[in-house]
Amino acid sequence: MNASADPGEKAFRSHAPGHWPEVPPEQWNDWKWQLRNRVTTLEGLESRIRLSREERAGVILSGNKLAFAVTPHFFNLIDPNDPDCPIRRQVIPRMEEASVAPWEMADPCGEDSHMPVPGLVHRYPDRVLFLVTDRCASYCRYCTRARVVSGVGEQELHTDFEEAFRYLESHTEVRDVLLSGGDALLLSDGKLEQILRRLRSIPHIEFLRIGSRVPIFLPQRITPEFCRMLQQFHPLWMSVHVNHPRELTTEVKEALWRLADHGIPLGNQSVLLAGVNDSVDTMKTLVHKLLMSRVRPYYLYQCDLIRGSAHLRASVAKGIEIIEGLRGHTTGYSIPQFVIDAPGGGGKVPLNPGYVLYHDQEKVVIRNYEGKIFEYPEPPAAAPIAAPAPRLCPEAASGEA
């Protein structure tokens, strides 16, 4: 299956109120109303869209793995007549989730084995992942933490906040804390402010990050008051998660601009998903809309080996093909780094097209996005730092700087 871009998806659109025409704007724009009125049942789904046999079976089975829930805002993005709709593939369970390949894992990133205290993952030398809640606004069917989020997984998240704070205070090598879960933005303003303030009181923690899909699933959450609260804790960065151009609605763009206006740098992390964004055209539309939303494309992840996700997993070769189709064909700001989170806890490993053709002690031979070949000399080991100017291979034409 290969997703292709719909020209109409280049525009920012509002889909409200969609399936909820009776709801007045003041309720629709209340993020707590959105949470209370999520679609969470088979009956709620079938009253709004026609399910395929695979989807109906998947919803029935979903309580054994990962809860099913979709906010009204995000639900309105689903094409009710297209079982291959890239939005519904992300959030509506399918019976394929019950099939587990031998290489799939409950904890594909090896987080549990790098958890010195409950809820705190210390896998990289100078940074930690702080799991502050096990709930999300909507549940992605490829969730890498399906084992602990939503309340129906095989494990429960028991974060010990005081023990985590004490660990961070005693580990002076930690300079960067990423809040995630679940989704940290589902916490109340007061609770999140309390956590951020405590972290900011630790002198060696230089900056804070939040990973969230709430601005996409629940843009109503990004109120001016909330943004002013976050503004107290700079430098504070946020990574959002957008996979398909349709997700960037008018409301989402406004929420992202509001965050940016309050000084929060924004990056995007996409997951490469079969039938969702596994084409150059779709990804190019997505990254262009992200830049227009003041979000820098950051990572494109190969889908983790989470149990029951094979139907959503595109090939590594497809990810490299997408990066090749972006590099040189659009602005460098819009090109994410394609990575695999190495199975079992090896961390992020970057993957790129084969631009280096040959490399020895004397030279590196490279190709550009047009396939033209260039040679760059390596400085002699005993020579001063100053190196000779680069020269082209005889057969190569001038390339782009």
N, C-alpha and C positions, 0 to 999 in steps of 0.2 A: 504494500500500500504506500502511496506516495502523495503527500499533501502538496497542493499547489495553491498559489495565492489567488484570492478573489479580488479583482480590482476595486470593488466596493469596500474592502476591508482596509484600504489605505486611509480612509476617512475616520475621524473620531465621531462616534454616534452615541446617542443615549437610547437605551432600550426600555426605559421606564415608561409606565408601570407594567407594560407587558401583560403577563398572566394575572396581574393584580389590579385591574382597572378601577376597582371600588375603593382603593386605598388612597386617602388624601396625601398630598405632598409632605405635610409635616410629619406624618407617620412614616412614609416611605424613606424620608431622609434621616430618620432616627436609627442609628446603628443598633440600638438595643431591640427595636422593633424587628429589624432585619434578622437578628439572631433568634428572636422568639418565633419567627415565622419561617424558619428554614424548612425546606422540603426534606423530610427524613424518613418517609414511609413509602411502601409500594403503592398504597392508595393515593398518596399525595402526588406521586409521579404519574400514575396512570390517569389521574384526573386532568392532567395538563398535556402530556405527550403520549404518543403510542410507542410502547417499548417493543424491542425485538425479543425473540425467545431467549437469546443469550443474555440480554440485559435483565429480563424478568427473573431468570434463574440466578443471576449474579446478585440482585438486590435481596432475594430470599436468603442467599448464603452469606451476605455481607456481615451479618452479626457475629460470625465466627472468626473474622479476621480484622476488619477495619470498618468502623461505623460509616453509614451513609448519611451525608448532610450537605445541602447546597443552599447558599443564601438566595433570596429572591432576586437580588441584583444579578448574581452570576447565572442563575437559572434562566433568566431572560435571554442570555446569549446563546442558548441551545437552539439549534434548528430542530423543531419538533417533527419534521418529516424526513430527516436524514439520519439513519442509524450510524453512519460514519462521520457525523459531525465532529469536528476536532475539539469542540468544547465538551460534548457529552462523553467522548472517549476518556477525558481526563477525570470526570467526577461521577459518572454512573457506573456502578459495578457491572461486570460481565462474568459469565460462568467460567471463562478461561482463568479467572483468579484462583479457582480451585485446583488447577493443574500446576504442579511444582516440579521444575526441572532439577536434576541432581546437583547442579552447580549453584542453584539459588539458595539464599541464606535469610535467616531472620534478622541478622545484624550485619549487613554487607560491608559496612564501613568500620566494623570492629570497635564501635564506641564503648560497649560494655567492658571490654578488656582494658580500656584506657580511662576508667572512671575511678579516680582515687577516693572520691567521696560521692555519695549518692547525688546524681543530677549534674555533676561537673566532669566534663571530658577533657583530659589534658593529653592530647596526642602530639601536638607540635611543641617545639621548645619554648616559645615565648608567648603562646596564646592558648586560651581555653574556650570551650563551648559550654555555656551555662543554660541548662534546660529548665526553664522557669514555669512551664505549664505543659499539660498533656493534651490540651484542647486546641482545635482550629476552627475557623469560621466555616470552612468547607473542607472536605477530605479528598485529597488527590489519591487516585487509585494506585499510583506508583510510589507511594510514600515510603521513604527509606527508614522511617521510624514507626512503621505500622505495628510493630511489636509492642509499643508503649503508648501510642496516642489513641485518642477517641474513647478510651474506657472499655474496649472490647478485645484488645490485643492479648497476646499470651503473657505479657508482663505488665506490671504497673510502674508508673514513674513515681518515685518517692524522693523528691529533692529535699535535702536537708540544708536549708538556706544558711543557718548559722554556721554549720560545719563547712559549707562552701566558702563563706566569707572568711572564716579563720584560715582555711587552706590558702586562699588568695593572699591574705595578709602575710603569711609566712613564706610564700614562694615569690621572692622578689624578681625572679626571671620573667614573670608574667607581666606583659605590658599591654595586652590586647584581650578584651573579653567580648565574646559574641553571645548575645542573648537569643535563644531560640526555644524550641519545644517540640511539638505544639507551636503556638504562635504567641509571642510575648505581647503583641498589641491587643490581645483579648483581655489582658489584665486591666483593671480600672486605672484611671489616671493616677490615683493616689498610690496604689500598690506598685505600679511601674516606677513612679517617681521615687518611692522609698528604696527600691532596689538600685536604681541608678545613683541615688545620692550616697548610698552605702559604698557602692563601687568607686565613686568619685573621691571618697574619703581615703582611699588606699593610695599612697603617694606614687608607687611605682607603676600603677596602671595608667598608661598614657592616653589611650583612647578606647572608646566603646563602640560596639556595632550591634545592630539589631537585624536579624533575618526575619522577613515577614512576607506573607502573601495577603495580609489583611487589606492593604491599599488596593488590591485587585479584586478580592472576594467581597470586600466590605468597605468601599471608599468613604462611606458615610462616617466611619470611625475617625477619619482624619480631620478633626475639627480644628478651628483656630486655637481654641483653648489647649487642646492636646499638643499642637505644634509649639505653642509658647512654653509648655511644660518641658518638652524635649530640648528646647533651645537653651535651657539652663546648663546643659551637660556637655557642651562642646569641648573637644572634638568628638562628635557623635556621627557615625555613618550608618546608612541603612542599605541593605540588600533586599530588593524585592524579587518577585518570581513571576515572570510573564512568559508563557510558552507560545502564544498565538496572537496575531495582530488583532483579532476580534476582541480580545480581553482589554485592549486599550480603548475604553469608552470615553465619552466626554467627562463623566464623573471621575473616572480613574485619572485622567489627565489633570483635572483640576486638583485632585488630592495630591498627586505627585508634585505639581507646581507649588502647592501650599507648603509641602515639606521642604522643597528646595528654597522657597522664599524665606524660610526660617533657618537657612544655613546648613541644611542636612544634605551632604553629598549622597547621591543615589546611584547604585549599581544594580544591574539585573543579572539574575542567574536563571537560565533556561535549562530544561532537561530535554534532550533529544528524544522525541517520541514518535513511533510509527503511526502514520495517519494523522498526525497533529502538526508537526513542523519539520518533517523530514524532506524538505525540498529547499533549494537555493532561493526560489522566488518567495516562498512563505517567510523564510528567515530574513531575507533582505527587507521585505515589507515590515517585519517585526522590528528589526534593529533601527530602521529609519523612524518608525513611530516612537520608539523608545527615546531616540535623541530629541525628537520634537516634544517629548514629555519631560525632558531634562534628566534623563536616565542614561547612564553609560552602560552599554552591554559589557558584562564582566566575564561570566563563565557560560559556556555551553557544556553541560554535563552529559556524558554517556550514561544512560539509565542504569542505576545501580542494580545489582543482582538480587533484588528483593523478591521474596517468594510470590509466585503467581503473577509476575509482570512480563512474561515472555511475549505476550501479544502486543505489548506496548514498546518493546525494545527494538530500535533500529540498529543497524550494523555500525561498527566503528568506521568502516570504510565510508558510510554515508556521512558521518560527521566530518571526516577529513574532506570529502567532496564539497560539503557546504562551506567550510572555511576557505577552500580553494576558490569557490565561486564568489566569495566576498572579497578576499584579499586582492587589492589592486583594482577591483571593480566598483568599490565604494570607499568612502572615507575611513581611514584607519580607526577613528573614534568609535565606529559602529561595529567593529569586529571583535567578538568575544574570544576568549581563550578556550579551546576545546580540551576537556580534561576527562580522564577516568579517575574516579576515587578508587584506588587500588583495593581489590577485595580483601577483606579481613583486617583492614586497618593500616594499609600502606600509605595512605594520604593521596593527595591530588597529584596526578602525573599528566603533564601537558602533552598533547599530541598535535602535530602540525603536518601539512603536506611536505613532501620531500624536496625542500628547496636547496639543501646541501647535497651536491652530487659527488663531491670528492673532497677530502681534507687530509693533508699531511703536514709535515713541518715547514714546508715551503709555501704552500698556497691552499686556499679554499676555492673550490669551483661551485658556483651557485647558479640557480635559474630564477628568473622573475616570474610574475604572474602571467606574462605572455609566452613563457617557455623559452625566452632568450637566455643565453648562457654568458656568464661573466666570471672572471677570475680575479681574486683578491689575494695579494701576496702576504704571507706571514713575515713578521720581522725576524731577521737572523737572531739566534739566541744570544750571541755576544755583542750584537749591535746596540747602539743607543735606542731609546724609545721611539725616536722619530723613524717612521716607516716610509718607504717609497709610496708614491701615489698609486691608487688602483689602476689597473690596465684591463682592457677588454680582450677577450679571446678574439682571434682574427675573424671568426664567423659571426660574432655577436654584433648586434646593432645597439645603438644607444638606448639605455633603459631609463625608467622614471626614478627620480631621486626620492 
